[in-house]
Amino acid sequence: MKTLFFFVIIISHSISAAVPEWIEGKGRVKISGAPLEEARRLAIENAIADASYSAGAIVTAEDSLMNGVLSNSTLKVSTRSNIKNIEVLSESIENDILSVNIRVKIRDYNNCRENGYKTKVLVTNFQISEPRQASIGKIYSLGHHITNRISDQFNVRSDHAVALAANVALNRNSLSNSIDRTQVLSQSDTIARRFDTQYVIFGMVRDLSLFEINEDSLFTNEEFIARNFTLSLLVVDVFRSLVIMEKSYHFESEWDFDLFRKINLNSSVFWQSDYGRSLIDLLIEIVGEIDSEISCQPVFSQIVFRMNGDYVINSGNKHNVETGSRFPLFRKAILPPDTILLRKVEGSSFTVISTDENTTLLSAQDNNIAMSAQLYDLVQLE
């Protein structure tokens, strides 16, 4: 039996001061005949722990795919959201010892006031801007699969959100090269009311084109087909009428399939190919970045029903709401020209009477406040 020796480092202290954005770390593993990829995974985990110790952060590692920086590797690493990105700087093997130097990008959470509540995120159906490009492989439903996988990753990985995939999409004209934000926010509000959500994620797959790569060296002259993937992403906080994230992503990877073959996107054959693995890595990176963006944002819930003077909001124990908690009331004020401002209703306080998985019953402390509250008003979970 092959044996692999490695060191386990446990970090348990919290961030106490501002940390640099990029931190370097080193990891070493004795190979002893074990598979090199397993040794490499453990060495990088140790390097992450080393970097985290330098930053005063808490980090864990487990078996899961990492982001696009390591897309050409079978490395499987996952970290908490304070680690944004990982780059391998160098690797070497000497005297049966594998040494790895990495750097990690760390987000400083000193000024972040996470309150423990989970918000709602709706992932709309991602569209393909040039459907003819999807004709190779007949991957017309790729946008739908991306939507579902982003939603699934949120529900597995996020400490700050509960996600839902929906078969709704933004008007194509709203995601052109020059984004019409007024149109985006208007459509977002309509969608959010339908699905009772604070955040809406929109995406457009802009490029699925193929190209040839010629690797010409002293020992080989090889040609193969590669495929682009470019995605434009938009994340809207509907309650505050804010675009909190707008970004484009890109990778290119070998296309392992015959050009005339119809690809079954429900099959693991596609998702385990070079292109499929690169796409999964990218989607995990995207989920991590969105989760980081919303982690320090205020969490609101909407009044959706009135019952005998009490009110029902669309968050429950699935979103970490507990009986006895008190929340202030907020109301939207529209300022010219079409600017929306959330205004706290002074003296308002609603107490949680009961809660189930998705809804909570609230009672107001002040009768005047109770009478003035309206459907679609907001309470802040704080």
C-alpha positions as CSV (number, residue, x, y, z in Angstrom):
1,M,0.0,0.0,0.0
2,K,1.3,3.4,-0.9
3,T,1.7,5.8,2.0
4,L,1.5,9.6,1.8
5,F,2.8,11.6,4.8
6,F,1.5,15.1,5.3
7,F,1.2,17.8,8.0
8,V,-2.2,19.1,9.2
9,I,-2.3,22.7,10.3
10,I,-5.4,24.0,12.1
11,I,-5.9,27.8,12.3
12,S,-8.4,29.0,14.9
13,H,-7.8,32.7,15.5
14,S,-9.7,35.5,13.9
15,I,-8.8,38.6,11.9
16,S,-7.7,41.3,14.2
17,A,-6.0,43.8,11.9
18,A,-6.0,44.8,8.2
19,V,-4.3,42.3,6.0
20,P,-2.6,42.7,2.6
21,E,-4.8,41.7,-0.3
22,W,-2.3,39.1,-1.6
23,I,-0.5,36.7,0.9
24,E,2.1,34.1,0.0
25,G,2.3,30.7,1.5
26,K,4.4,27.6,1.3
27,G,3.5,23.9,1.6
28,R,5.6,20.7,1.7
29,V,4.6,17.1,1.4
30,K,6.7,13.9,1.4
31,I,5.6,11.9,-1.7
32,S,6.7,8.3,-0.7
33,G,5.4,6.8,-3.9
34,A,1.8,8.2,-3.6
35,P,0.1,9.7,-6.6
36,L,1.6,13.1,-7.5
37,E,-1.7,14.8,-7.8
38,E,-2.8,13.8,-4.3
39,A,0.5,15.1,-3.0
40,R,0.1,18.3,-4.9
41,R,-3.4,18.8,-3.4
42,L,-2.2,18.3,0.1
43,A,0.8,20.6,-0.4
44,I,-1.4,23.4,-1.7
45,E,-3.8,22.9,1.2
46,N,-0.8,23.3,3.6
47,A,0.3,26.4,1.7
48,I,-3.2,27.9,2.0
49,A,-3.1,27.3,5.8
50,D,0.4,28.9,5.9
51,A,-0.9,32.0,4.1
52,S,-4.0,32.1,6.2
53,Y,-1.9,32.0,9.4
54,S,0.2,34.9,8.1
55,A,-3.0,36.9,7.5
56,G,-4.6,35.9,10.8
57,A,-7.6,34.3,8.9
58,I,-9.6,31.1,9.4
59,V,-9.5,28.7,6.5
60,T,-10.6,25.1,5.9
61,A,-9.9,22.8,3.0
62,E,-12.1,20.0,1.6
63,D,-12.6,18.0,-1.6
64,S,-14.3,20.4,-4.1
65,L,-13.4,22.1,-7.3
66,M,-11.4,25.3,-7.1
67,N,-11.8,28.4,-9.4
68,G,-10.4,29.0,-12.9
69,V,-6.9,29.9,-11.8
70,L,-6.2,26.2,-11.4
71,S,-8.5,25.0,-14.2
72,N,-5.7,22.9,-15.8
73,S,-5.2,20.9,-12.7
74,T,-7.2,18.2,-11.0
75,L,-6.6,20.0,-7.7
76,K,-9.7,20.0,-5.5
77,V,-9.7,22.7,-2.8
78,S,-12.4,24.9,-1.2
79,T,-11.9,27.7,1.3
80,R,-14.1,30.0,3.2
81,S,-15.2,33.2,1.5
82,N,-12.3,35.3,2.9
83,I,-10.0,33.6,0.4
84,K,-11.0,35.0,-3.0
85,N,-8.4,33.5,-5.3
86,I,-5.4,31.2,-5.4
87,E,-2.4,31.2,-7.7
88,V,0.4,28.6,-7.8
89,L,3.7,30.5,-8.1
90,S,6.1,27.5,-8.3
91,E,6.5,23.8,-7.6
92,S,9.6,21.6,-7.1
93,I,10.4,18.1,-6.1
94,E,13.7,17.4,-4.2
95,N,14.6,14.3,-2.2
96,D,11.1,13.0,-2.5
97,I,9.6,16.2,-1.1
98,L,7.1,18.2,-3.1
99,S,7.3,22.0,-2.3
100,V,4.7,24.4,-3.5
101,N,4.7,28.2,-3.3
102,I,1.3,30.0,-3.7
103,R,-0.3,33.3,-3.2
104,V,-3.9,33.8,-2.1
105,K,-6.1,36.9,-2.5
106,I,-7.7,37.7,0.8
107,R,-10.6,40.0,1.4
108,D,-10.4,42.1,4.6
109,Y,-13.6,41.7,6.6
110,N,-12.6,44.1,9.4
111,N,-15.3,46.6,8.4
112,C,-17.8,44.0,7.5
113,R,-20.8,43.6,9.9
114,E,-22.2,40.2,9.0
115,N,-25.4,39.6,10.9
116,G,-25.9,35.9,10.4
117,Y,-29.1,36.2,8.3
118,K,-29.4,34.8,4.8
119,T,-30.8,36.8,1.9
120,K,-32.6,35.5,-1.2
121,V,-30.9,35.4,-4.6
122,L,-32.8,34.6,-7.8
123,V,-30.7,33.3,-10.7
124,T,-32.4,34.1,-14.0
125,N,-32.1,32.0,-17.2
126,F,-28.8,32.9,-18.8
127,Q,-29.1,33.5,-22.6
128,I,-26.7,32.9,-25.5
129,S,-26.2,36.1,-27.4
130,E,-25.2,34.3,-30.7
131,P,-27.2,31.1,-30.8
132,R,-25.6,30.1,-34.1
133,Q,-22.3,29.6,-32.1
134,A,-24.1,27.0,-30.0
135,S,-24.9,24.9,-33.2
136,I,-21.5,23.2,-32.8
137,G,-22.4,20.5,-30.3
138,K,-26.0,21.6,-30.2
139,I,-25.5,23.2,-26.8
140,Y,-28.4,25.6,-27.1
141,S,-29.5,24.8,-23.5
142,L,-26.1,25.7,-22.0
143,G,-27.4,28.9,-20.4
144,H,-30.1,26.9,-18.6
145,H,-27.6,24.5,-17.2
146,I,-25.4,27.4,-16.0
147,T,-28.3,28.9,-14.2
148,N,-29.1,25.7,-12.3
149,R,-25.4,25.1,-11.4
150,I,-24.9,28.6,-10.1
151,S,-28.1,28.2,-7.9
152,D,-26.9,24.8,-6.7
153,Q,-23.5,26.1,-5.8
154,F,-25.0,28.9,-3.8
155,N,-27.1,26.5,-1.7
156,V,-24.1,24.3,-1.1
157,R,-21.4,26.9,-0.4
158,S,-22.9,30.2,0.7
159,D,-23.3,31.3,4.3
160,H,-25.1,34.4,3.2
161,A,-27.8,33.5,0.6
162,V,-30.4,31.0,-0.4
163,A,-30.7,30.7,-4.2
164,L,-33.5,29.9,-6.6
165,A,-33.2,29.2,-10.3
166,A,-36.1,30.7,-12.4
167,N,-37.0,30.3,-16.0
168,V,-37.2,34.1,-16.6
169,A,-34.7,36.2,-18.4
170,L,-33.8,39.9,-19.0
171,N,-34.6,41.5,-22.3
172,R,-31.7,41.0,-24.6
173,N,-31.4,44.7,-25.3
174,S,-30.8,45.4,-21.6
175,L,-27.6,43.3,-21.8
176,S,-26.1,44.9,-24.9
177,N,-22.6,46.3,-24.8
178,S,-24.0,49.5,-23.3
179,I,-26.3,48.4,-20.5
180,D,-29.5,50.3,-20.0
181,R,-29.6,50.3,-16.2
182,T,-33.0,52.0,-16.0
183,Q,-34.5,49.1,-18.0
184,V,-32.5,46.5,-16.0
185,L,-33.7,47.9,-12.7
186,S,-37.3,48.1,-13.9
187,Q,-37.4,44.5,-15.0
188,S,-35.6,43.4,-11.9
189,D,-38.3,44.9,-9.7
190,T,-41.0,43.1,-11.6
191,I,-39.1,39.8,-11.4
192,A,-38.2,40.2,-7.7
193,R,-41.9,40.9,-6.7
194,R,-42.9,37.7,-8.5
195,F,-40.3,35.6,-6.7
196,D,-39.9,37.5,-3.4
197,T,-36.2,38.0,-3.6
198,Q,-33.7,40.8,-2.7
199,Y,-31.1,40.0,-5.4
200,V,-31.4,39.1,-9.0
201,I,-28.6,37.7,-11.1
202,F,-28.6,38.1,-14.9
203,G,-26.1,36.6,-17.3
204,M,-25.4,36.6,-21.1
205,V,-23.1,34.1,-22.7
206,R,-21.4,36.3,-25.3
207,D,-18.9,34.0,-27.0
208,L,-18.8,30.2,-27.7
209,S,-16.7,30.4,-30.8
210,L,-14.1,27.8,-31.8
211,F,-10.5,28.3,-33.0
212,E,-7.5,26.2,-33.9
213,I,-4.3,25.9,-31.9
214,N,-1.1,24.8,-33.4
215,E,1.6,23.6,-30.9
216,D,4.8,23.5,-32.8
217,S,7.9,22.4,-30.9
218,L,11.1,20.4,-31.5
219,F,9.4,17.1,-30.7
220,T,5.8,17.6,-31.9
221,N,3.6,19.5,-34.3
222,E,0.0,19.1,-33.0
223,E,-3.2,20.9,-33.9
224,F,-6.3,20.9,-31.8
225,I,-9.6,22.7,-31.5
226,A,-10.3,25.1,-28.6
227,R,-13.4,26.9,-27.6
228,N,-14.0,30.3,-26.0
229,F,-16.4,31.0,-23.2
230,T,-17.3,34.7,-22.4
231,L,-19.9,35.6,-19.9
232,S,-21.3,39.0,-18.9
233,L,-22.8,39.1,-15.4
234,L,-25.0,41.6,-13.6
235,V,-26.2,41.4,-10.0
236,V,-29.0,43.7,-8.8
237,D,-30.1,44.5,-5.3
238,V,-33.7,45.1,-6.1
239,F,-34.8,46.6,-2.8
240,R,-32.1,49.3,-3.0
241,S,-32.2,49.7,-6.8
242,L,-28.5,49.1,-7.0
243,V,-26.3,47.2,-9.5
244,I,-23.8,45.8,-7.0
245,M,-21.8,43.8,-9.4
246,E,-21.1,44.0,-13.1
247,K,-18.4,41.9,-14.6
248,S,-17.2,39.8,-17.6
249,Y,-15.5,36.4,-17.4
250,H,-13.6,34.5,-20.0
251,F,-11.7,31.3,-20.5
252,E,-10.7,29.2,-23.5
253,S,-10.2,25.4,-23.3
254,E,-9.7,22.4,-25.6
255,W,-12.9,21.2,-27.2
256,D,-12.6,17.4,-26.9
257,F,-15.6,16.5,-29.1
258,D,-16.3,15.9,-32.7
259,L,-17.6,19.0,-34.4
260,F,-20.7,17.2,-35.7
261,R,-21.5,15.5,-32.4
262,K,-24.5,16.5,-30.4
263,I,-23.5,17.0,-26.8
264,N,-25.7,15.8,-24.0
265,L,-25.4,18.5,-21.3
266,N,-27.1,16.2,-18.8
267,S,-24.2,13.8,-19.1
268,S,-21.0,13.7,-17.0
269,V,-19.1,13.2,-20.3
270,F,-19.4,16.9,-21.0
271,W,-18.8,18.2,-17.5
272,Q,-15.7,16.0,-17.0
273,S,-14.1,17.2,-20.3
274,D,-11.4,19.9,-20.3
275,Y,-14.0,22.5,-21.3
276,G,-16.7,21.3,-18.9
277,R,-14.2,21.3,-15.9
278,S,-13.1,24.8,-16.8
279,L,-16.7,25.9,-16.9
280,I,-17.4,24.4,-13.5
281,D,-14.3,26.0,-12.0
282,L,-15.5,29.4,-13.4
283,L,-19.0,29.0,-12.0
284,I,-17.6,28.3,-8.5
285,E,-15.4,31.4,-8.8
286,I,-18.4,33.5,-9.8
287,V,-20.5,32.2,-6.9
288,G,-17.7,33.0,-4.5
289,E,-17.4,36.5,-5.8
290,I,-21.1,37.2,-5.6
291,D,-21.3,35.7,-2.1
292,S,-18.4,38.0,-1.0
293,E,-20.2,41.0,-2.5
294,I,-23.5,40.4,-0.7
295,S,-21.9,39.2,2.6
296,C,-21.6,42.7,4.1
297,Q,-24.7,44.1,2.5
298,P,-27.9,44.8,4.7
299,V,-30.4,42.0,4.6
300,F,-34.1,43.0,3.9
301,S,-37.3,41.0,3.8
302,Q,-40.6,42.0,2.3
303,I,-44.0,42.2,3.8
304,V,-46.1,39.9,1.7
305,F,-49.3,39.4,3.7
306,R,-51.4,41.1,6.5
307,M,-53.2,38.9,9.0
308,N,-55.4,40.4,11.8
309,G,-53.1,43.4,12.3
310,D,-49.9,41.3,12.2
311,Y,-47.7,40.9,9.1
312,V,-46.0,38.1,7.3
313,I,-42.5,38.5,5.7
314,N,-41.0,36.2,3.1
315,S,-38.0,35.0,5.2
316,G,-38.1,32.2,7.7
317,N,-35.9,29.8,9.7
318,K,-34.2,28.8,6.5
319,H,-32.8,32.3,6.5
320,N,-31.8,32.1,10.2
321,V,-34.8,34.1,11.5
322,E,-35.6,33.3,15.1
323,T,-38.6,33.9,17.4
324,G,-38.2,37.0,19.6
325,S,-36.0,38.9,17.2
326,R,-36.9,42.6,16.5
327,F,-36.7,44.3,13.1
328,P,-37.2,47.9,12.0
329,L,-39.5,48.9,9.2
330,F,-38.2,50.5,6.0
331,R,-40.2,52.1,3.2
332,K,-39.2,53.1,-0.4
333,A,-39.2,56.8,-1.2
334,I,-39.0,57.8,-4.9
335,L,-36.9,60.9,-5.6
336,P,-36.7,62.6,-8.9
337,P,-35.5,61.6,-11.4
338,D,-36.5,58.0,-10.6
339,T,-34.1,57.6,-7.7
340,I,-35.2,55.1,-5.0
341,L,-34.2,55.7,-1.4
342,L,-34.9,53.3,1.5
343,R,-36.2,55.3,4.5
344,K,-36.3,53.9,8.0
345,V,-39.7,54.5,9.8
346,E,-38.6,56.1,13.0
347,G,-39.7,54.2,16.2
348,S,-40.7,51.1,14.2
349,S,-40.1,47.7,15.8
350,F,-41.6,44.4,14.7
351,T,-41.2,41.3,16.9
352,V,-41.0,37.8,15.5
353,I,-44.0,35.8,16.9
354,S,-43.5,32.6,14.9
355,T,-41.5,31.3,12.0
356,D,-41.5,28.4,9.6
357,E,-39.1,27.5,6.8
358,N,-39.8,30.4,4.4
359,T,-42.1,32.9,6.2
360,T,-42.3,34.7,9.5
361,L,-45.2,36.3,11.4
362,L,-44.4,39.7,12.9
363,S,-46.3,41.9,15.4
364,A,-45.7,45.7,15.7
365,Q,-44.9,47.2,19.1
366,D,-46.8,50.4,18.2
367,N,-50.4,50.3,16.9
368,N,-49.8,53.3,14.7
369,I,-46.9,51.6,13.1
370,A,-48.9,48.5,12.7
371,M,-51.7,50.3,10.9
372,S,-49.3,52.2,8.6
373,A,-47.3,49.3,7.3
374,Q,-48.2,48.2,3.8
375,L,-47.6,45.3,1.5
376,Y,-44.1,45.3,-0.1
377,D,-42.7,47.5,2.7
378,L,-39.4,46.1,4.1
379,V,-38.0,45.0,7.4
380,Q,-34.3,44.9,7.9
381,L,-33.0,41.7,9.4
382,E,-30.4,43.0,11.9
